């Protein structure tokens, strides 16, 4: 029975290249989830992965390996004595060759004198050794100094606190109550979306065929591959130089010291990405404010760029190149660093290039796939569904689709108290900031949607007119078909069908011209209010002006002048909060009017002065 690389990986010799890479990645994740056990087992496994990737990852090498396996004679099963030539002497592997995983015999230890496998017979001396680049990458945090950690966390905290102080409105209590309501509603909607996605995935998982994992002999084969030698049938012995072994051992020691693991932690990754997006969005908001201040961006354009239906897509898209640059340079981002997440690119390809351009291309491709598949291009109505789907795939496959496709390994480590507090508090503070910034646009959008839908639906008078017209058609057709005795048999005092038709035709609002008359009366009412409201406002009769302007705004919701009139009247009455709401509604329908900005600021100052006057005595 031959012990081959395929047996050790737990795959069939006919497996595709993707299946081979999946098996290698599974082993890497498995052994990166361990710590050093004192016997070098993790190091042995990583060196085996290097050799298997070198042979099975190259098409020509794999064909040669398969051909040599076919031509080589059958070896004896494990547990019997196998004669093998190693280092110029016979090596007998008997029952004491390996008794359990990690256990070694005296014969096996004596047989493997050269731990670097250099100069073994059967190797190709002119062929340079091929070493796995990803296994020797540094996985410790890029910030080692505690003072640098304190400085970065302090910078994040100072920036977020400054943004909170500048954005929080004077009427913070009223706004906080409304924002809290919106946040609770949003969390409930997100929980409902996740429940639906989880239910669908659970149903599909029950009906799907379970994947076959690695065979039970995998650990045994890997831990004894350098002693058994039969796994190399048909191939040359692996050549490893001392520098690569040293780098491998240092990377393993560094990973174990940092306490890193490859176990999936979806919530940490979601929190890290949310922090990155939110922090980058605040920086873009500051840039937009500066551009608007110098006149480079109009008020209307700035309003729509910061709208909650547009801003998330722009924020997540513009973050893609920056994320790719950070991942290629330091292997992490601000959010990932706060939550102890580190990325390694080209982890299972022994032939991967690790120059700056290649790493940047990998990082950019991964960031684009995350933007499309992970967050649904940032569109708010699609992103929660895509995030829930990605969570289910990560929980089931132990890695995301983009990590597998781009050959990326994600490791997690202890973030630290300071980093965790900064990350969690930062996300909460930025949720408050975005809730304040998007509260009014969201309210306006919902109101506009409700008004638009209401305008497209037929009114009650139109429906009644259509019903009345249908009744007249039926009544004009039924008497011509029924016998005359049927009409005469009506009870005394009841109106005949002909009379009912005439009454229906004479009823206001149900005839053909009833709806047009109602629209004409509505337009005349709007014209009258449009004249009387500003006239009462000019006469300083603010109470009457407020009544007229409110009626005008109710009849003509999209008229900015009506809301401006109402805001001026409420401000004259001293109702600054109502005035502020009216001016904001006017700003929604006339975003390019700069005079409304002054009115909004005046109402806000009135709220502040009113508050100070109330509590200063």
N, C-alpha and C positions, 0 to 999 in steps of 0.2 A: 504494500500500500504506500503510495507516494505522498509525502507531505510537501505540498506546493504552496506557493504564495496565495493561490486561490483558496486553498483550504484554510490558511491562516486568516485570510480576510473574510471567510465565510460567504464567498460568492462562487458562482459557476464559471468555468473557463470561457463560456460563451457570453459572459456579461459584457454589456456595452461600456464605453468609456465613461459615461455619466454614472453608471452603477459602480464602477471601480472608484471613481472620485468620491461618490457618496460613502462607500465603505471606508475609504481612507479618512474622510472628514469625520465619520462616526468614531473611528479610533482616536483621532486627534482630540475630539471633544471629550471622549471617555477618559483619556489619560491626562488631559489638561484639567479635568475635574478632580484629580488626585493630588496629593502632596507627596513629597519624598518619603519612601518607606524604609530608608536605611540600607536597602539591598540593591539599589540602582535599577529596580524594575521599570520605573517610568522612563529612565534614560534608555534602557534596552528597547522598550516599546517604540520610543521616538526614533531610535536608530533603525529599527525594523521598518517603520513607516517611511523613512528616507530611502531605504533600499527598494521597498515595494513601489514607491512612487517613481523611483528612477527606472525600474524595469517595466511596470505596467502602464506608466504614464506616457511612454513613448511608443508609437505604433510599430516602428521597426524592431525595437528591443523586445516588445511583447510578442511579435511574430517569431522572432528567433527563440525566445524563451519557450513558446508553445511547441515549436518544432523540436527543440532539444528535449523537452519533456516527453514527446511522443517517441523519440528514438532511444531514450535512456531506458535501461532495464529496471524492472520492478525492484523496490527495496523491501526489506523486511519490515513488519509492523513494529510500532513502538513497543518497547519492553523486551525485545529480543536483541541479541548482540548484532550490531551492524559495524562491519569493518569500513573504516573511512580514513583516507589519507589527509592529515592536517599538520602542517608545519614540519613535514619530513618524518612523521612517525604515525603508527597506527593508533586510532582512538576507538576504544570499545565502549559502546553505550549499552549498558545492561539495565537490569531492573532498578539499580541504584542511580541511574543517570538523572532521573527526576521523579521524585515521589509526590510532590505537591507543588502548587504554584509558588515560585520564588525559592524553592529548596534546591540546593545544588549538591552534587556529590564531589568526593575528593578527586575522582577520575576526571570529571568534567572540568573542575577548577584547574587541575594540572594540565589539561589539554589546551586550554585557552590561556596561553601565557602572554600573548601580545594583545592587549585590549583594544588596540587601534586597527587591527586587521590589515596591517600594511605588509606588503611583500609576501602575501600568501600565494601558494602555487595556484595556477589557473587564472590569475588575474592578468589584466592587460597593462603592462608597465608603461606603455606609451600613451595610454588613455588617461586624461586627467580625471581625478575623482569628482563625481557630481554629488553635491550636497544640497539638502533641502534648505532653501533660504528662510522660509517662514518659521521653522522650528527654533531658530536661534535669535529671533527678534526679541528686543527688550519689551517686557510686559509690565514693568513697574510704572507707577505714576510718573508723569514727566515733571511734576513739582515735588522735589524732595525736601526743600527747606521749609520748616514750619512757619518762618517769617514770611516767605513768599506766599504760602497758603493763606495766612492771615491777611496779607495785603490784597490778594485777589478777592477773597470773600468780603473784605471791607469795601473794596471798590464796587463790587456788585451791589452790596447793601446800600451804599451811599447813593448810587445812581438810582436805584429803585425808590428809596425814601424821598429823594429830591423830586422824582416824577410824581409820587403820591401827593406831596405837599403842593406842587404846582397845579395838578389836575383836579384835586378835590374841590368841589364848588362850595360857596358859602353856606347854602342850605344843605349841609352834609347829612343831617339827620333824615330829612325827607328823601333825598336821593338814595341814601343807604338803604332805606326801607324798600324802595322800588328796585334797586339793584339786587338786593338780597332775594327778593321775590323772583327776579329774572334768573338768578343763578340757581335757585332751587328748582325752578321749572326746567332749566337746561339740564341739570343733573338727572332729573326724573326722565326726561326724554332720552338722554344718553343711556340710562339704565334700561329703559324699555327697548332701545335699539340693540343693546348687547344681549338682552334676554332673548329677543327674536333670533338673532344670529346664532347664539349658543344653542338654542333649540333646534334650528335647522341643521347645524353641524352635527349635533348629537344624533339626530335621526339618520343622517347620511352615514355617520360613523358606524352605527349598528348594522347597516346593510352592506358595508364595504368589507372586503377581505382584509384580514389583519396582515400586516407586513411581517415577513420573516426576519428575525434579528440575526445577529452573529451566532455561529454555532458554538456550543459550549467549550470546544477544544481551542477556541481562539486564544484565550489568555495563556493557555499552556504552550501553544505553538510559539507565541510571540516571546514569552519569557525564556524559552529554551532554544530560540532559533540559532543563536550563535554557537551553541554547544552541539545541537543535533546535526546541523549542516545539511540534512536531507532536504531542507526547504529550498536550497540553492541548486537543486538538480537542474541541469541545463543552462546554468548561468555562471558567470565568473564570480569569484568571491568579492564582496564589497570592499572598496578601498576608501579609507577614511583617514584624513590627515589629522595631526594632533591639534592644529589650530581650530578646526571645526568642532572636534570633540570638546575642546575647552570652551568654545562659545556655547555649545549645547548645554554643557553642565552649568555654566554661569547663568544662562537664561532660565534653566530649571530652578536653580537656587534662588534667583531673583523672583521668579513667579511664586515659589513656595514662601519666600519671605514676605512678599506682598499679600499673601493669602488670596490669590486670584483663583477663580474657578470658571469653567465654561458652562456651568448650569444656567439654563435660561431664567431670566428675571424680567418678565414682560412689563410689570408696573414700573420698575426702575427705568427701563428704556423709554416708556411713554412719558414719565415725568421729566426725564432729561430732554427729550425732544420738545416737550411743551415749554420748558424753560428756555431753550435755544430760540424757538419761534417767538416767544413773548418778548425776550430781551432784544432780539433783532427788530421786532416790530416797534418797540419804543424808540430805538435809534432811527428807524425810518420816519417815525412820527416827528421827531425833532428836526430831521432833515426837511421834511415837508413843511414844517412851520417856518423854517428859515427861508425856503424857496418862496413861500407865500408872502413872507414879510418883504422880500425884495422885489416882488411882483413877477417872478418867473413863472409862477403857477397861479391861475385864477382861483377865485373862491369856489366857483362851481366845480372845477376840476378837482380841487383839494377835497371838497365834500364827498365826491364819488370815490376818490382814491382811498379815503379813510372809511368808506361805508363797510359795514360788517359783511356784506355779500361779496365785496371785491377785495378788501384788504387782506384776508387770510390767504387767498391765492397769490397775491403779489408778495406777501411776506415769505411764504414757503418757497416760492419760485426763486426769488432773489437770494434766499439762503443757500440754494443748491451749490453755486460755485464756492462760496465761503466755507461750507461744510467740507467740500471735496479738498480744498486747500488745507484745512486744519487736520483732516484725517490723514492726508498724505504726509504732512509735516510732522505732527506730534501724535497721531493716532487717537485723538479724542477732540471733543468740543467743550465749551464752557459748561453746558448742562451735563454732558457725559462725565466730565471730570468731577463735578459736584457729587454725582451719584456713583462714582467709582466704576465707570465703564470705559473699556479700552478696546480698540479695534486693531486687528492684524490683517493685512491684505496678502493675497497669494500664499495661503497657509498650506495648501496641499499640492502645489505644483513645483516639482523639483527643477523645472526648466524656466521658471518665471523670472522675468527681468525686474530688478528692484531699483532702477534708476528713478530720478525725480519725475520725469515725464510719464513713465509707465505707471508709477504709483498715483500720479495726479489723474491720469485717464481712468484708472480703476475707481478711484474715489469719486470722480465725476459721474461715471456710469452708475455706481451704487446710489449716489445721492439722487440722481434722476429717477431711478426705479423706486426709491423710497417715496419721492414726491408723487409719482403716478400711482403705484400700487399700495403704498403705505397710507397716504393721507388723501387720496383721491384728488390730486392737484390742488388741495387746499380749499375746495369748494365746501362751504359749511353743511350743505344738505347731503353731501356724499362722504365727506371725511369720517364721520362717526361710524358709518357702515364698514368702510375699508379698514379702519383701525380695529374694529371688532373682529373682522375676518383675519387680519394679520395676527391678532392675539391668539385666535383658535389654531392657526397654522403653527405658530411658535410653540404653543403648548403641546401640540401633537407631534410635530417633526423635530422639536428641540432647536430649530433655527428657522429663520425667515427665508422666503424664496429669494430675496435679493442677496442675502448673505451666501446662500448656496451657489447662486448663479455667478456671483463675482468673487467667489472663493475667499470669503472674509470670515474670520473667527472673532467672536465677541466674548470677552472675558470680563468678569465682575469681581470686584474686591471690596473690602470694607471702606466706605466713604469717609468715615470719621464724623465726630459729633458736629464740628464747626461746619463742615461741608453740607451735612444733612440738614442742619437748621437753616443755613443760608438758602439751600435749594427749596425746601418746603415753604419757608416764609416768603421767599421770592415769588414762588408760584401763586401763593395766596394774595400777595400784594398786587401782582400783575393782573390777577383775575379781577380784583377791585378796580384797577385802572381801566381795563378794557370794558368792564361793566359800565363805568361812568361814561366812557367815550362812546360806547355803542348803544347806550340806553335810549337816547332821544331818536337817533336814526332808526333803531329797531321799532320803536313806537310809531314813528311816522310811516315806516314801511308797512306795518300791519294796518294802520289806519287807511293808507292809500289802497292797499289790497282789498280791504273790506269795502271801501267806497267804490272801487272799480268793479268788484264782483256784484255789488248792489246795483250799479248802473247798468250792467249787462243783463241782469235779470228783469223780466217784465214786471211792471207795477201791478198793484191790485186792480186798479181801474182798467188797465189794458186786458188783464185776464177776464174781468167781468164783462168787458165789451166783447171779447171773443166768444165768451159763453153765451151772451145775449144774441150775438149774430148767429151762432149755431142754433139757438132755440128758434129764431125766426125762420131759418132754413127748414128746420124740421117741421115747424108749424105750418109753413107754406106747402109742405109736401104731404103731410099726414091727412088734412081734410080732403084733398083730392083723391085719396085712396080709400078713405073710410066711407061707409054708407051714411046717408043723411040722418038716419035714425040714431046713429051713434052720437052725433052732435046734439040732437034733440033730447037725448036721454040724460043730459047733464043735470045735476041736482039744481033745485030752485035757488036762485041767488048767486050761482057760480058764474064766473066770467067765461065766455066762450074762448076758444083758442085764438080767433081773430082779434078779439078785444085784448087778450093778453099780449099778443104781438104788438098791437098799437101802443099799449101802455109801456112795454119794454123799450119800444123805439123812442118814446117820448121821455123816458127817464134820463136825467142828466148823468153823464159819465159812462153810460152803457151804449150810447149810439156811436156812430162813426166819427162824429166830430167832438165827442166828449173829452178824449185824451188831449186833442189839440187845444181845446179851450182851457183845460187845466194847465198845460204848459205855458199858454199865453198869460194866464193869471199869475203863474209862478214868476215868469220873466218880468211882468209888471211890478210884482212885489219886490223883486231884487232891485229894479231900477229905483223904486221909491226909497228903499232902505239905503241904497248907495248914495242917495242925495240927503236923506234926513239924518243918517248917522254922523257923517262928517260935519253937518251943519250944527247938530247938537254939541259935537265935540268942540267946534270953534266957539260956541257960545258958553263953554265951560259947564254945560249941564252934563256932567260925567255919568250920573246915574242913568239918565234917559239915553245918553249916547251908548252906554254899555249894553242896554237892552236892545237898542236898534242894531248895533254892530254885531251882537251875538246872533240875533235873528238872521242878519245878512250872512254871517259866516256859516250858519247852519244850512242856509239855502244854497250857498256857493262855496263849497269846501275848498276848492282849489284856488280861490282868489286871495292873493297875498295882501291886497289892500284891505279886505274885510278883516283879516286877522291883525293887521297893523292897527286898524281903527279900534278893534276890541282891546288890544294891548295898551294903546294910549289911554282909552277910557278907564281901564282897570288901574293903570298907573296913576291917573288923576284921582281915583278913589282911594289910593293907598294900598291896593291889593297887588303888591309887587310880584308875588309868586304867580298869580293868575296872569299878570302882564307878561312875565318872562315866558310862560308857556305859550301865550298867544304870539309873542314875537318869534319864538322858535318855530312855530307852525308857519308863520309868514316866511321865515328864512328857508324853510323846506321848499316852498313853492316859488321862491324868488332867491335862489342861492347867490346870484350875482349882484344883488342890491347891497352896497356897502353901508347904506344908512341903517339897515336893520341890525348890523353889528353894533353900531352906537346905541341903538335902542335896547339891545340885549344887555350891553354893559351898564346902561343907565338903570335898568331893572335890577340887575345884580347888585349894584351899589345901593339901590334903595332897600334891598333885602338886608344888606349888611348894616346900614344905618338904622333900620327899624329894629334889628336885633340888638344893636348896641344901646339904642334909646330905651329899649324895654328892660334891659338888665343892668343899666348903669345907675339907676335910682334905687 
